[in-house]
Amino acid sequence: MQLANLLDKRFVGTDELRRDLTKILDQVLKGGEVIVTQHGQPKVVMVDIETYLKVQELEDDLADYDPKFIKKMNRALDDVKKHGGIPADKVWEELGI
């Protein structure tokens, strides 16, 4: 998924998540994806269990065919965890939004 495609998703901060958890879970259960931010930075993506399981299955399938791909993805994820991601406001600025 391209970074620009994230703009179509719903973003909620941790305060809103605590306040409206039931409503947000209902949206996720209806097939929506919600990106949870903390201090303006995306931290977690909430998806329904079916979507999660499909992603896991796809990851397993890809690992069977291209283990190098999975290693690259895991290194990239580790890099984001270690060095942080891009703050949402910087992404919007770079995209001219």
OpenMM code with the backbone's topology and positions (N, CA, C; nanometers):
from openmm import Vec3, app, unit

residues = "MET GLN LEU ALA ASN LEU LEU ASP LYS ARG PHE VAL GLY THR ASP GLU LEU ARG ARG ASP LEU THR LYS ILE LEU ASP GLN VAL LEU LYS GLY GLY GLU VAL ILE VAL THR GLN HIS GLY GLN PRO LYS VAL VAL MET VAL ASP ILE GLU THR TYR LEU LYS VAL GLN GLU LEU GLU ASP ASP LEU ALA ASP TYR ASP PRO LYS PHE ILE LYS LYS MET ASN ARG ALA LEU ASP ASP VAL LYS LYS HIS GLY GLY ILE PRO ALA ASP LYS VAL TRP GLU GLU LEU GLY ILE".split()
positions = [
    Vec3(0.0851, -0.1175, 0.0000),
    Vec3(0.0000, 0.0000, 0.0000),
    Vec3(0.0893, 0.1232, 0.0000),
    Vec3(0.0573, 0.2157, -0.0827),
    Vec3(0.1309, 0.3407, -0.0890),
    Vec3(0.0909, 0.4299, 0.0281),
    Vec3(0.1830, 0.5136, 0.0690),
    Vec3(0.1569, 0.6050, 0.1800),
    Vec3(0.0360, 0.6934, 0.1524),
    Vec3(0.0213, 0.7370, 0.0277),
    Vec3(-0.0916, 0.8240, -0.0076),
    Vec3(-0.2253, 0.7536, 0.0137),
    Vec3(-0.2293, 0.6212, 0.0008),
    Vec3(-0.3540, 0.5469, 0.0220),
    Vec3(-0.3990, 0.5508, 0.1674),
    Vec3(-0.3073, 0.5779, 0.2577),
    Vec3(-0.3449, 0.5883, 0.3989),
    Vec3(-0.4392, 0.7047, 0.4230),
    Vec3(-0.4341, 0.8035, 0.3352),
    Vec3(-0.5187, 0.9211, 0.3532),
    Vec3(-0.6666, 0.8865, 0.3450),
    Vec3(-0.6995, 0.7749, 0.2803),
    Vec3(-0.8386, 0.7313, 0.2701),
    Vec3(-0.8869, 0.6641, 0.3981),
    Vec3(-0.7963, 0.6347, 0.4888),
    Vec3(-0.8306, 0.5630, 0.6116),
    Vec3(-0.8704, 0.6612, 0.7214),
    Vec3(-0.9377, 0.6085, 0.8208),
    Vec3(-0.9763, 0.6910, 0.9356),
    Vec3(-0.8626, 0.6910, 1.0369),
    Vec3(-0.8254, 0.8079, 1.0807),
    Vec3(-0.7235, 0.8242, 1.1835),
    Vec3(-0.7925, 0.8656, 1.3129),
    Vec3(-0.7532, 0.8040, 1.4237),
    Vec3(-0.8036, 0.8455, 1.5544),
    Vec3(-0.6860, 0.8548, 1.6507),
    Vec3(-0.6927, 0.9529, 1.7370),
    Vec3(-0.5922, 0.9657, 1.8417),
    Vec3(-0.6269, 0.8751, 1.9585),
    Vec3(-0.5331, 0.8583, 2.0481),
    Vec3(-0.5565, 0.7693, 2.1616),
    Vec3(-0.6685, 0.8195, 2.2519),
    Vec3(-0.6822, 0.9514, 2.2653),
    Vec3(-0.7920, 1.0050, 2.3473),
    Vec3(-0.9271, 0.9704, 2.2856),
    Vec3(-0.9397, 0.9902, 2.1541),
    Vec3(-1.0649, 0.9567, 2.0854),
    Vec3(-1.0916, 0.8069, 2.0931),
    Vec3(-0.9874, 0.7267, 2.0816),
    Vec3(-1.0035, 0.5813, 2.0902),
    Vec3(-1.0608, 0.5417, 2.2258),
    Vec3(-1.0073, 0.5987, 2.3322),
    Vec3(-1.0595, 0.5678, 2.4661),
    Vec3(-1.2050, 0.6122, 2.4805),
    Vec3(-1.2346, 0.7303, 2.4293),
    Vec3(-1.3681, 0.7876, 2.4443),
    Vec3(-1.4725, 0.7128, 2.3608),
    Vec3(-1.4360, 0.6742, 2.2373),
    Vec3(-1.5333, 0.6183, 2.1428),
    Vec3(-1.5010, 0.4752, 2.1024),
    Vec3(-1.4433, 0.3978, 2.1929),
    Vec3(-1.3965, 0.2635, 2.1583),
    Vec3(-1.5053, 0.1773, 2.0960),
    Vec3(-1.6241, 0.1761, 2.1536),
    Vec3(-1.7320, 0.0920, 2.1016),
    Vec3(-1.7670, 0.1299, 1.9587),
    Vec3(-1.7799, 0.2578, 1.9321),
    Vec3(-1.8141, 0.3054, 1.7979),
    Vec3(-1.7021, 0.2712, 1.6980),
    Vec3(-1.5787, 0.2879, 1.7401),
    Vec3(-1.4651, 0.2597, 1.6525),
    Vec3(-1.4561, 0.1100, 1.6241),
    Vec3(-1.4775, 0.0276, 1.7258),
    Vec3(-1.4774, -0.1174, 1.7040),
    Vec3(-1.5877, -0.1583, 1.6074),
    Vec3(-1.7045, -0.0973, 1.6189),
    Vec3(-1.8135, -0.1261, 1.5249),
    Vec3(-1.7710, -0.0951, 1.3822),
    Vec3(-1.7023, 0.0166, 1.3619),
    Vec3(-1.6553, 0.0525, 1.2281),
    Vec3(-1.5554, -0.0515, 1.1766),
    Vec3(-1.4640, -0.0932, 1.2617),
    Vec3(-1.3646, -0.1932, 1.2222),
    Vec3(-1.4334, -0.3249, 1.1881),
    Vec3(-1.5308, -0.3641, 1.2683),
    Vec3(-1.6009, -0.4900, 1.2445),
    Vec3(-1.6823, -0.4885, 1.1159),
    Vec3(-1.7163, -0.3698, 1.0675),
    Vec3(-1.7889, -0.3580, 0.9406),
    Vec3(-1.6928, -0.3546, 0.8218),
    Vec3(-1.5659, -0.3824, 0.8477),
    Vec3(-1.4687, -0.3890, 0.7393),
    Vec3(-1.3832, -0.2660, 0.7229),
    Vec3(-1.3999, -0.1689, 0.8104),
    Vec3(-1.3176, -0.0491, 0.8015),
    Vec3(-1.1837, -0.0700, 0.8700),
    Vec3(-1.0881, 0.0083, 0.8313),
    Vec3(-0.9584, 0.0074, 0.8974),
    Vec3(-0.9432, 0.1401, 0.9704),
    Vec3(-0.8863, 0.1349, 1.0876),
    Vec3(-0.8652, 0.2557, 1.1663),
    Vec3(-0.7178, 0.2612, 1.2040),
    Vec3(-0.6578, 0.3758, 1.1800),
    Vec3(-0.5185, 0.3962, 1.2161),
    Vec3(-0.5162, 0.4800, 1.3435),
    Vec3(-0.4536, 0.4249, 1.4469),
    Vec3(-0.4468, 0.4929, 1.5758),
    Vec3(-0.3155, 0.5703, 1.5824),
    Vec3(-0.3276, 0.6980, 1.6177),
    Vec3(-0.2091, 0.7825, 1.6287),
    Vec3(-0.1813, 0.8139, 1.7748),
    Vec3(-0.0556, 0.8398, 1.8011),
    Vec3(-0.0140, 0.8834, 1.9342),
    Vec3(0.0800, 1.0014, 1.9133),
    Vec3(0.0435, 1.1138, 1.9666),
    Vec3(0.1193, 1.2376, 1.9470),
    Vec3(0.1335, 1.2697, 1.7982),
    Vec3(0.0260, 1.2431, 1.7225),
    Vec3(0.0233, 1.2767, 1.5805),
    Vec3(0.0930, 1.1785, 1.4892),
    Vec3(0.1487, 1.0716, 1.5443),
    Vec3(0.2189, 0.9737, 1.4625),
    Vec3(0.1409, 0.8433, 1.4581),
    Vec3(0.1227, 0.7855, 1.3385),
    Vec3(0.0538, 0.6566, 1.3278),
    Vec3(0.1312, 0.5499, 1.4043),
    Vec3(0.0596, 0.4730, 1.4868),
    Vec3(0.1243, 0.3706, 1.5690),
    Vec3(0.0666, 0.2315, 1.5468),
    Vec3(-0.0661, 0.2228, 1.5251),
    Vec3(-0.1333, 0.0934, 1.5193),
    Vec3(-0.2427, 0.0990, 1.4144),
    Vec3(-0.2611, -0.0124, 1.3437),
    Vec3(-0.3740, -0.0249, 1.2517),
    Vec3(-0.4689, -0.1285, 1.3097),
    Vec3(-0.5948, -0.0896, 1.3238),
    Vec3(-0.6969, -0.1822, 1.3727),
    Vec3(-0.7727, -0.2382, 1.2523),
    Vec3(-0.7783, -0.3712, 1.2441),
    Vec3(-0.8541, -0.4385, 1.1381),
    Vec3(-0.9343, -0.5511, 1.2015),
    Vec3(-1.0377, -0.5964, 1.1294),
    Vec3(-1.1159, -0.7086, 1.1805),
    Vec3(-1.0326, -0.8364, 1.1710),
    Vec3(-1.0749, -0.9391, 1.2438),
    Vec3(-0.9970, -1.0627, 1.2542),
    Vec3(-0.9834, -1.1330, 1.1192),
    Vec3(-1.0857, -1.1268, 1.0345),
    Vec3(-1.0765, -1.1911, 0.9029),
    Vec3(-0.9662, -1.1278, 0.8192),
    Vec3(-0.9590, -0.9966, 0.8203),
    Vec3(-0.8538, -0.9273, 0.7453),
    Vec3(-0.7170, -0.9637, 0.8007),
    Vec3(-0.7054, -0.9651, 0.9313),
    Vec3(-0.5782, -1.0004, 0.9944),
    Vec3(-0.5343, -1.1408, 0.9531),
    Vec3(-0.6271, -1.2356, 0.9582),
    Vec3(-0.5928, -1.3733, 0.9223),
    Vec3(-0.5540, -1.3855, 0.7752),
    Vec3(-0.6207, -1.3095, 0.6882),
    Vec3(-0.5848, -1.3105, 0.5455),
    Vec3(-0.4439, -1.2569, 0.5250),
    Vec3(-0.4097, -1.1518, 0.5969),
    Vec3(-0.2750, -1.0952, 0.5858),
    Vec3(-0.1716, -1.1964, 0.6347),
    Vec3(-0.2018, -1.2638, 0.7450),
    Vec3(-0.1100, -1.3647, 0.7964),
    Vec3(-0.0918, -1.4785, 0.6962),
    Vec3(-0.2017, -1.5203, 0.6345),
    Vec3(-0.1951, -1.6268, 0.5345),
    Vec3(-0.1118, -1.5823, 0.4142),
    Vec3(-0.1337, -1.4592, 0.3702),
    Vec3(-0.0565, -1.4055, 0.2583),
    Vec3(0.0917, -1.3993, 0.2938),
    Vec3(0.1209, -1.3559, 0.4146),
    Vec3(0.2604, -1.3504, 0.4587),
    Vec3(0.3228, -1.4893, 0.4580),
    Vec3(0.2486, -1.5877, 0.5052),
    Vec3(0.2981, -1.7256, 0.5033),
    Vec3(0.3229, -1.7729, 0.3607),
    Vec3(0.2282, -1.7419, 0.2711),
    Vec3(0.2438, -1.7810, 0.1308),
    Vec3(0.3659, -1.7146, 0.0690),
    Vec3(0.3843, -1.5860, 0.0957),
    Vec3(0.4996, -1.5149, 0.0409),
    Vec3(0.6298, -1.5711, 0.0957),
    Vec3(0.6296, -1.6083, 0.2214),
    Vec3(0.7498, -1.6643, 0.2815),
    Vec3(0.7871, -1.7951, 0.2133),
    Vec3(0.6851, -1.8713, 0.1722),
    Vec3(0.7109, -1.9966, 0.1015),
    Vec3(0.7786, -1.9714, -0.0324),
    Vec3(0.7411, -1.8633, -0.0987),
    Vec3(0.7922, -1.8356, -0.2325),
    Vec3(0.9131, -1.7430, -0.2322),
    Vec3(0.9189, -1.6499, -0.1408),
    Vec3(1.0267, -1.5514, -0.1418),
    Vec3(1.0667, -1.5121, 0.0003),
    Vec3(1.1471, -1.5939, 0.0646),
    Vec3(1.1883, -1.5636, 0.2015),
    Vec3(1.2657, -1.4320, 0.2126),
    Vec3(1.3335, -1.3911, 0.1052),
    Vec3(1.4068, -1.2644, 0.1076),
    Vec3(1.3111, -1.1470, 0.1258),
    Vec3(1.1928, -1.1574, 0.0654),
    Vec3(1.0931, -1.0510, 0.0783),
    Vec3(1.0531, -1.0334, 0.2241),
    Vec3(1.0243, -1.1421, 0.2908),
    Vec3(0.9837, -1.1362, 0.4315),
    Vec3(1.0971, -1.0790, 0.5168),
    Vec3(1.2197, -1.1187, 0.4888),
    Vec3(1.3329, -1.0646, 0.5639),
    Vec3(1.3435, -0.9138, 0.5447),
    Vec3(1.3242, -0.8675, 0.4205),
    Vec3(1.3289, -0.7235, 0.3935),
    Vec3(1.2178, -0.6515, 0.4691),
    Vec3(1.0990, -0.7094, 0.4687),
    Vec3(0.9866, -0.6477, 0.5388),
    Vec3(1.0142, -0.6407, 0.6890),
    Vec3(1.0673, -0.7472, 0.7444),
    Vec3(1.0977, -0.7485, 0.8877),
    Vec3(1.2076, -0.6487, 0.9226),
    Vec3(1.3078, -0.6346, 0.8355),
    Vec3(1.4130, -0.5349, 0.8587),
    Vec3(1.3550, -0.3942, 0.8540),
    Vec3(1.2655, -0.3708, 0.7578),
    Vec3(1.2030, -0.2387, 0.7469),
    Vec3(1.1201, -0.2081, 0.8713),
    Vec3(1.0450, -0.3064, 0.9191),
    Vec3(0.9651, -0.2880, 1.0399),
    Vec3(1.0546, -0.2607, 1.1606),
    Vec3(1.1633, -0.3353, 1.1726),
    Vec3(1.2576, -0.3118, 1.2823),
    Vec3(1.3160, -0.1713, 1.2752),
    Vec3(1.3449, -0.1251, 1.1527),
    Vec3(1.3996, 0.0091, 1.1339),
    Vec3(1.3005, 0.1156, 1.1813),
    Vec3(1.1733, 0.0976, 1.1474),
    Vec3(1.0711, 0.1929, 1.1908),
    Vec3(1.0587, 0.1904, 1.3429),
    Vec3(1.0617, 0.0711, 1.4007),
    Vec3(1.0528, 0.0616, 1.5465),
    Vec3(1.1725, 0.1282, 1.6137),
    Vec3(1.2897, 0.1113, 1.5540),
    Vec3(1.4123, 0.1647, 1.6133),
    Vec3(1.4245, 0.3158, 1.5948),
    Vec3(1.3950, 0.3635, 1.4745),
    Vec3(1.4184, 0.5042, 1.4417),
    Vec3(1.2910, 0.5874, 1.4357),
    Vec3(1.1764, 0.5225, 1.4474),
    Vec3(1.0497, 0.5949, 1.4397),
    Vec3(1.0029, 0.6098, 1.2963),
    Vec3(0.8776, 0.6439, 1.2843),
    Vec3(0.8179, 0.6635, 1.1526),
    Vec3(0.8181, 0.8107, 1.1161),
    Vec3(0.7373, 0.8433, 1.0197),
    Vec3(0.7235, 0.9815, 0.9752),
    Vec3(0.5983, 1.0382, 1.0408),
    Vec3(0.6095, 1.1513, 1.1109),
    Vec3(0.4903, 1.2114, 1.1717),
    Vec3(0.3853, 1.2437, 1.0653),
    Vec3(0.2597, 1.2261, 1.1013),
    Vec3(0.1501, 1.2467, 1.0061),
    Vec3(0.1529, 1.3867, 0.9467),
    Vec3(0.1812, 1.4892, 1.0280),
    Vec3(0.1811, 1.6252, 0.9742),
    Vec3(0.2899, 1.6448, 0.8687),
    Vec3(0.4015, 1.5749, 0.8831),
    Vec3(0.5073, 1.5835, 0.7814),
    Vec3(0.4636, 1.5144, 0.6522),
    Vec3(0.3941, 1.4023, 0.6654),
    Vec3(0.3416, 1.3325, 0.5469),
    Vec3(0.2457, 1.4235, 0.4727),
    Vec3(0.1532, 1.4855, 0.5457),
    Vec3(0.0555, 1.5748, 0.4816),
    Vec3(0.1288, 1.6884, 0.4101),
    Vec3(0.2314, 1.7438, 0.4770),
    Vec3(0.3071, 1.8541, 0.4175),
    Vec3(0.3758, 1.8091, 0.2883),
    Vec3(0.4388, 1.6919, 0.2914),
    Vec3(0.5078, 1.6409, 0.1730),
    Vec3(0.4107, 1.6129, 0.0593),
    Vec3(0.2880, 1.5741, 0.0947),
    Vec3(0.1873, 1.5465, -0.0078),
    Vec3(0.1119, 1.6723, -0.0494),
    Vec3(0.1415, 1.7832, 0.0162),
    Vec3(0.0758, 1.9089, -0.0182),
    Vec3(-0.0681, 1.9179, 0.0275),
    Vec3(-0.0971, 1.8529, 0.1374),
    Vec3(-0.2350, 1.8511, 0.1885),
    Vec3(-0.2453, 1.9419, 0.3088),
] * unit.nanometer
topology = app.Topology()
chain = topology.addChain("A")
for resn in residues:
    res = topology.addResidue(resn, chain)
    for name in ("N", "CA", "C"):
        topology.addAtom(name, app.Element.getBySymbol(name[0]), res)
